[in-house]
Amino acid sequence: MKHPYLTTRSGSSHFYFRRKIPLDLQPLLELKEFWRSLETTCRQTAITRLPTAALEYEQLLAPARAAANATPDADWLPRSLRAAGGNQPAPYHPTIQPPGTLHLAAVQIPRLVERYKANALINDDETRPTCFAPSHPDAGPNDGYDDEAHRKLLLEARKLLRRARAADDFSAILESVEEHLAWERAWLPAASEEFATLLRAMADAQLAVVDEELRRIDGDIGATPELLPLVDENDTWSAAVNKWIEEAAPQPKTADEVRAQVARFERLIGIMPLTALTREHVAQFKTACLQQERVSKSRVNTILALLSPIINTAIKKMLTKLAVNPFAGAKFSKKAVRRDADPNAQRDAFRIHELNQLFASRVYVENYRPCKGGGEAAYWLPLLGSHSGARLEDLCQLRTRDVVQRAGVWCLHLHDLKREHRTGDAGIKRHVPIHRTLLELGWLAYVGRQDRDGLLFPELKLNKYAQLGAVWCSWFSGYLDDDAGLDDPRLDFHSFRHTFKAFAQLSGIENSVIEELVGHAPDSQYGLNEAGEKRLPFQVLVEAMHKLEFPGLELGHLLNRDAAAPLA
């Protein structure tokens, strides 16, 4: 347990009592600290000798206190009756929260005070190993414990505490309060109302402890309270996140992102129980994200959307005493997000000249196949993306058997990963007709050379979330900048989806058909049930793909690369 004045000293094997001299008394005593050897190498024996050393400390300070106070009685008057300019202790509680500490909330003060009382009485049990006064019939050897010296110390302490409490003057307990906060790894700003509340509560607690110890010396032994944790283990972000994962079963990447944002919240706002969270904390978090982390308002909204369900789960499962989610309604408005957005950072479609520049880069003209580019994936994925509008991961997951004919039309039988994640069904797939340009460039010949049961792009590397597209996407972003000379921040692989939609619209394809082709939910008036999913008629998709044109796109230099051949 905590014994704040028990310590060791360099060059000695004995335990020592060590306590700071109050700042206002240091010049008089010419000391900064009081050290007293407990003359034992046994910790338990040293603990029993602490009261005697503490009495020596108080006896040393008593004359100095009397000399420092020109009018000692005035110090015990209520503050409103004291003379102006009276002797006031200099504040020494830190004003900046130390790293790794808990910013104590008002609702936690009672628990912290109860922990102080419990720890003090547990210490008293250790000081008197038998937990009985010497006169008690069940008392045993107490290794030199002097109950009369202890009683004298307690009576003096009670007198001082009562005077201080009556005068609302807590200068004498500031040091012990600060030491207790340090032991708890907790913090309060010295000028706050919460700190004043803590001082009053700690003064009452110290009086209660002294009274209990005096009763114990007289043989009236009460039960020692249990040392409960300062923060209920359920009333934490960690417990709430674990429960949310258990309930929502998110994808591993989403769960990791939530943990990362919880860590960001605790780094910027402080570690605290969920019960202590307020709308003011959320507002401070938003401001800190914008100003310190340089996060956009759109991204802040995403972060809030990740954190809010965690609190909802904690409330629903009664892990916290919160009744209202402080994250509710905290997002920035759409108007504010639009004003904040950097127009140069928004994803956009490739222009024709940018596509021509990409398809004239060294992957396409020098047979360049970098390892991170996944071999032939470096060549085919941009072509597939621009001519199908499919998501990168959907394309990366393709197997050879996913290139099929439907109604005589060659198609990509793509996993619809967005719908799969949303529904929890891992078998949702859709047919996307293959654009004639891909067939002319030898796509079927490439497919025909691959293992029938294997991936179409077997050299792609999985990341820790079992995604095939993440490493490749990182490589492609660098390739666009450095090799293709397209360092525009609005361009990445996702831009191919915008490209497909833009040229589909220019080709006169209806928007509902475009949305179905790129894997969005179709308009209800066109949708038909297909394998339990609402889909547009396949023939509508075929006709749309026949209409799709890319005026000005120059791919002639790729035509002779691979002879077109049907699949076996």
N, C-alpha and C positions, 0 to 999 in steps of 0.2 A: 504494500500500500504506500501511499504518498507520505513521506516524512520530509517536508521541505527544508528543514534545518539540519538534517543528518547527511554527513558527507565524509569523504576521505581527503587526505592531504598528501601531496607529493613528498616522498622521502620518509613517510611514516606508514606503518601498517595498522595504526589505530583509527577508529572512527572519531569524528569531531562534530560538535555543534557549531554551526556557522550561521550568522544572521547579520544583515546590513544594519548599520547605524543610521537612523533617520537623518536626512540631509541637513536639517536645521540644528542638529546636535553634534554633527561631525566636527565643526570648528572648536566647540567647547571640550569635547573628549579627545580631540586629535586622533580620531580613529574613523575609518570608513567601514570596518567590519569587526564583529565580535567573534572570536574563535575560542572554543574551549575543548580540550581533549577529553574524550569520554573514557580514556584509559582502558580500552578493550579492543580486541580484534574480532570479537563476536558481535554480529549485527543485532541479534535479539537482546543481548545484554546491553548494548549501546542504546537501544530503543528505550529500555527501562530507565536509563539515566538522563534522558532528554528533559524531563520536567525539572530536575535539579539545575541543569545548565540553563534552562529557560529562566528560572528564578534568579540566577546570577546575572543574566542579561538584564532583567527588569530592575534589579537592584543597582546595576551600573547606570542605567538610564534615568532612574528616579531623581537623583540630585541635579543632573544636567537639565532635565525637564523643568525642575523648580527654578533653576538659575535662568533659564531661557525665557521664562514667563514673568514679566515684571508685575503683572496683576493676574496671578493664576486663577483666582476665582472667576474673573471675567470670562475666561475661556469656556466656562461651563454655563454661561448665560445663553438663552436663545439668540440666534443670529440677529434678530430684529432689535435686540437690546444692547448689542455690543457697540463699543465705540468704533467710529470709522478708523480705518487703517490699522486694525488689530492684527495680531500675528496670525497669518494664514499660511498653511503649508503650500509649497510649490507643487503644482500638478506634475506627476511623472508618468502617468499612464500613457501608453503610446497612442498617437493620433492617426497613424497609418497602419492598416491591417497587415500583420506579418504574413508572409506566404505560408500556405498550408493550414491556416487556422480557420475555424468555423466562425462566421459572423453571427454572433448570438442574437436570436430573435426574442422579443418580449415574451412570447409564449413559452420559451425555454427556460426563463429565469427560475421559476419554481423548481423545475427538475434539477438545474444546476445547484441550487441552494440545498435541496434534499441530498444530492450527492456529496456536498461539502459536509453536511451533518453526519451522514453515514460514514464517510471516510474518517472524520475526526473521532467518532466513537469506536470504529475498528482500530484506529491507532491507539486509543485508550485501552482497548483489550490487549494490544500487543505490549503496551507500557506496563500493564499489570498482568503478567502471564497467566495467573490463575483466574483473572476476571473477578476476584473477590477482594474485599478489604482485609487487612491482616487480622482483624478481630473476628472475621466470619468463621464459623465452625468448619467450613470446608476449605478454608484457605490453606495454601501450601507454600513452599519456598518461593520467594519473590525476587531473589537475586539482587538484594540491596535496595529494593523499591522503598521509598520513604513517603508514606501517605500524608504525613503532617506537612512536609515540605511542599508536596503537591497541593494540599488543601490551601496552604498559605498563598501559593501562586494563583490558584483559582479564585480565591476570595479577592485578591488584588485586581485580577483581570475583570471580575464581575463588577467591581466598584467603578473601574475605568469605563467599561462598556456601558453601564447604566448611565453614567454622567454624559458620555458621548451621545447615547441614543436620545436622552432627554433634550440635549442641546442641538440635535440634528447635525452633529459634527463627527465626521467619519474619517478624519485625518489619521487616526491611530490604526485604522484597519485597512487603509489603502494598500499597504504593502502585501498583506495576507490575501486581499481580494485579487490583486494583480497576480500573485503567485498561483492562486487557485485557477484563475483564467489560463495562465500559461500551462499549468498541468493538464487542464482540459483541452488544450489546443484551441481555445475559444478567444474571441475578441469582441470588445465593444468600444466605440469612440468615447473618450473620457468626458467630452462635453455633452453627451447625449442624455436624454431623459431616461433611457433604458439603463445607463450606467448608474444614475442617481437611484433608480429603483433597486438595482442590484446591491448598491451599498447599504440601503436601508434593510433589505431582506437579509443580507449577510450579517449585519449587526445583530438582528434578531436571532439568526441562526447561531452565531457565536455565543450569545447569551444562553440560548437553549442548551448548547453543548456544555457550557460551564456548569449550568444548573444540574444537568444529568450526571456529569462527572462528580460533582459534589455529593449527589445522592448515592452514587456508587461507592464513594469513600465511606459513607455511613452505612454501607451494607445493602442498600436498596438497589439491586442490580436489575436493570431493565433490559429488554431484548435489544440487541444491536440491529438497526435496520439494514435491509439488503441494499447493496450498491447497484442500483439500476443504471443502465446505459444512459448517457446524456441524450442520445438520439435513438428513438425506437428503431430497431433494425428494419422494420417494415416501412417506416416513414422516410424513405430515402429514394433518390433517383434510381439507385442500383436495384433495389427491390421492385420498384415500379416497372423498370425496363424488363427485368426478368419475367414478371407477371404478364406484361404486354406481349413479350415474345411467346410465352406459353399460350396466351389466348389468341393472338393474331397470326401466329406462325408465318412471319414475314420472310422474304428472301434473305439469305445471309448478308448480302451487300447492304440491304436496307437496315438490318439490325446493326451492322457495324457503323453505318452512317448515323443512326440514332445515338449510339454510344459516343461517337465523335462529337455530336452536337451537345449532348449532355455535358461532356468534358469541357466544351467551349463555354457553356452557360456557367459551370462552376468556376472556371478560370476567370471569367469576366465579372461575375456577380458574387461569387463566394459559395462555399459549401454550407448548406443549410438543410434542415428537414423540409419535406414538402409542405407540412402544415404551416410553415413560416412564409411560404411564397405569397406574394401580393402582386397586384397589377403594376405597382410601382417598380417592382423587381423586373417584370417583363419589359416595361418601358425603358428601364436602364439598360437592359440587355439589348434591345433594339438599337438604342443610341450608341452603345459600345460597339456593336457589330458594324454600324455605319462609319463611325469615326475612328475607332482603333483598328478594326479588322479590315476596313475598306471593302465591306461587302455591299453589294447592290441591294436595293429595296426588294427587288424580285427574289433574290437569294434569301434575304431575311424572311420573306413570306414562306419560302420553302422550308427553312429551318423551323419556323413556328409551327408549320403544318406537321413536321416530324415530332416535335416535342409535345404538342397539345394532346394527342391520343394517349401518351404515357400518363399524363395527369388524369385524363378521363378514366383510364383503367384503374389507377390508384384510388380514385374516389369510388368507383363502382365496386371495387373489391375491398373497400374499407381499410386500405393500408394507411390512410392519412385522415386527419380530421378536417381537411379542406372540404367545404361544401360546394364551392364554386370554382371552376377552372379559371385561373388568372390569365391563361393564354387565349381564352375564348374572345373572339372579336378583336384580337390584337393585331391582325395583319394590316399592312398598308393598303390603302384603297387602290383599285386598278388605275385610277387617274394619277395617283402619286407614283405608282410604278412606271407608268408610261412617261411621265415627266423625268423620272430618274434614269430611264434607260439610255444607254449609249448607242446611238444609231449606227455607229461603226462596228459595234460588237454583236449585232444581231445576225443570226444565221440567215443566209440568203441563197438564192439559186445561182448556179454557175451560168455565166453568159457563154454564148457560143464560142467566142474567141478564147475564153478561159478553158473550156472543154478541149478545144483544139490544142491549146498550149500544154494541157495535161497529157493528152494522148499523143503528143509529140516528144514527151520526156523520155529519159533513158530506159525506163521499164518497157516502153513500147517500141523503141527504136534500137536499143543496144542489148536487148535480152538480159537486162539487169534484174537479178532475183535475190534480194537481200534476205537473210535469215529471218529477221523480224517481220518481213513482209509476207512470210508464209509461202515462199516459192511462187507457184502460178497464181496464188490468191492475189498477189500484188498486181497482176495483169488483169484478172477477170473481175474482181470485186468492184472496182470503179465502173467497169462496163455494165455489170449487172445492176449496180445501184442506180446508174443514170437511166437505164432502159426498163427498169421494173418498179422503181420507187420503194423497194423493199428495205426494211430495217437491216442494219449491218449484221446483228446477231442472228436474225432469221436466215440470212444468206450463208453465214459461217457454219450454221448447223446443218446445212444441206448434205444429204448422202447421195450417192450415185443413184440409188433406187428412187430418189425424190424427183428425178427428171423423168416425167411420164407423159404418155399421150392420153388425152381425154377428148372424145368425139373427134379423133383424128388430128388433134392440135397438140403440139408439144407444149408442156407446161412445167413450171416449177411448183412442186407440191410442198409449200413452205409451212413450217411451224408458225403459228400465230402466237408468238411468245407473250405479247401484251395481254391477249385474251386468256392465255393459259395462266399467267400470273394472277390475273384478276379473278378467275373462276376457280383456280386450283386444279383444273383439268389439264394434264400434261399432253393430251392427245388432240388438241385443236389445230387443224391444218386448213390451208386454203390453196386453191389452184390459181396460179397467175400465168396467163399465156406468155410464151417467150416471144419477144419482139424479133421481127425478121432480121434486123441488123445483127443480132447475136448469132442467129443461125448462119448468116452469111460469113461471119467471122470465124466459124469453126467450133462453136460451142459444143455441138453434139459430138464432134470428133474428140474433143478434150474429155468429155464425159465418158465416152466409150473406152478410153484408156485407163479409167480408174477402177479400183476394186468395187465390185458390185455391192458389197455389204459395208463398204467403208465410207469415210467422209470424202466429199468432193475436193476438199482442200486439207489434206492430212498433215501438212506441215505447219498449220496454225497451232499456237501455243495456248493452253488453258491458263487462266489466272486462278487465284484462290477461290473465286466464286463460281468456278466451272464454266466461265464464259470464254468463248473462242475469239470474240471480236475485240476485246479490250486492248491486248498487246498490239494487235494489228492496227487498231485505230490510232494508237499513240505513234506507231511508226508512220502511218499515212499522213498524220498532221505535220510531222517533221519533213516528210517527203514533199508535201505540197509547198512548204516554205522554202526548203533548201534546194531541191532538185527541179521541181516544176516551176519555181519562181512565182508561186501564187501565195504570197505571205499576207494576204488580206484576212483579217481576223474573222470576217463573216463566213469564211469558207472552211468546211470540214466534210467528213463523209456524210453527215446528216444533210448537208446541202444538196446531195443528189436527190433526196426526197422532194425538196423544194423545186429542184430542176425538173424532175419528172412531172410534178403537178403543173408547173408553169407552162411547159411545152404541151402538155395534155390539154390545158385550157386553150392555148393558141391553136391547137388542132381541132377545136370544136367539140371536145368530149365533155359530157355533162358532169357536173361536180360530184353528184352522188356516185357515179361510176368511178371517177378518179379516187374518191375516198375508199371505195371497196377494193380497188386495185392496190392501194398503198397499205391496206390493212386496217382502215378505220371502219366503225360500224356504219352500215348502209342506212340510207333514209328509209323510214318504216314503210312508206308507200310503195317502195320497190322491193323490199326484202321478201325472200322466200325461205322456208325452212329447208336446211340441207345439213344432214347429219347432226341435227340438234342445234345448228347455228343459223342465224338469219343471213342469207347471202343473196346477191343479185343473180339472175339467170346467167349461166356460164356463157351463153352465146353473146350476151350484151358485152361481156368483158372481151371476148374474142374480137368483136367488131370494133370496140374501142381501141384495142391494141393495133389493129390494121390501120386505123386512122392516125395513130401517133406519128408525128414527123418531127425531125430536128433540123430545120433548114440551116444550111451552112456548116453542118458538122462534117469534118474531114477525117474519114477513117479508111480511105483507099489504101494507104500504105500498110494496113493490117490485113488486107483481104487474102494475100497469098501466104500468110503465116501458117495456116493450118487448112488442109483440105477438108471440106465439109463432107462428112460421112454419117449415114444414119447409124443409130445404135443397133447392136445385135439383139 
